Amino acid sequence: MDDYHDVMAIADVYNGRDHLPSMYEELLASEKSYVSVIDGEIVAYATSGTVDSGQTLVIRAGRIKAKYRGQGLHGTFMKYIRKQFAASRVKYEAFSTHILTVDVKKNRATETCVKNVLCYRFKMKNLRCVSNTTNTEPKRLQTTDLEEVFSSKPTCGHIFPHGKMIVNWVPFRTWISNIDRIIKPNTITLATSDADRSQNGVIYTCLTHGSSFRCKIGLAYSVDVFGDDVIEMRKHILEHMKCIQDQVQGENDDVSLCLFTSSSVNRADIDGVLADTNLPRHNDNKMYQKMRVFEGPFKV
C-alpha cells in the first residue's frame, strides 16, 4: 500500500468510474501487481492474474502517465509482465477493452465476443424503484447453482454462446474452477427461466451478475447480462436496483450504472422496458459503446 498515492496519480481514467482506488488493496492481495519506474517516478501500473485453472493470463487496470505514452513503454511493460508467467502453465492470454480500433496482429489475439455497453448516471432520489409485477422473481444463485449451470451444455449454449462468462471485464471459461472468482460476498448472481423457451435441457434463459465499488462519481454498479430477452432482463435489473438502494449513502448519492448485454440486444428496447424507472442514459456511452473481448496464444 506504500505506493497507493503514486499509482493513483498516474492517470484519471474511465470517466471517474475507476475501480482501482477502492479495490487496490484487494488486488494486491489476490493478484500480481506491477509498476514501471523511471528516475524514481512511478509511470505505469498493471495487475495480472490467471483464470481457467491457471491456463489464461489476464492483465488489467493498466495505465501509463500521459507524457510517457507513445514511446514504446506499454509494449516493454507488458512483455516484462508476461515473462513473469513464462514458467507457468499459462496457454492463453485474454483481455477486454472498450477501444473500437484494436490492432489484432499487434496484440496477437482474435476477437471472441462483443457486448453492448449501456451507461446510466443518476442521483438515487431521482430513481423510481418499480416493483416486479410478474409471477416469477429472479433466483439468487449460490455456488452449487452455478456449478449446475456450467455443467449443463444446453444452458451454456443458450446464455454463454461464446463459451465464456464475462464478469467485470474478465472473460472466464464456463469451468467450475472459475466459480470462486465469480461469486463473491459482494456480488449477486440472478437467474430466471422463461417457461416458453426453457426446453431441451436449458435450466435458465437469463442470468445476470451484479457487482459494485465506490469511485469518484459515487457508487458504481455493473450488471453483466447473459441471455437476450429484454422482458426477462427487466426483472433482473429491478432486483439489482434494490441492491443499489441498499448500498447508496443517501438520496443525493450519485450512481453510475453500466449494463453489459449481448450485441444482439437492441439498446432502444432496454431503454423502453426501463422507461418507468426514470433511468437517464449518460454520455459515458460516447466512450463505452462496446466491450470487445480478445484471446490468443500466450507468448512471452
Helices and strands as residue ranges (DSSP letters): H 4-8, G 14-16, H 20-30, E 32-38, E 41-51, E 56-64, G 66-68, H 73-83, E 92-97, H 104-107, E 110-123, G 124-126, E 139-140, H 143-150, H 153-159, E 164-167, E 170-173, G 176-178, H 179-182, E 187-192, E 206-214, E 219-226, H 230-247, E 254-262, H 267-273, G 275-277, G 283-286, E 290-297
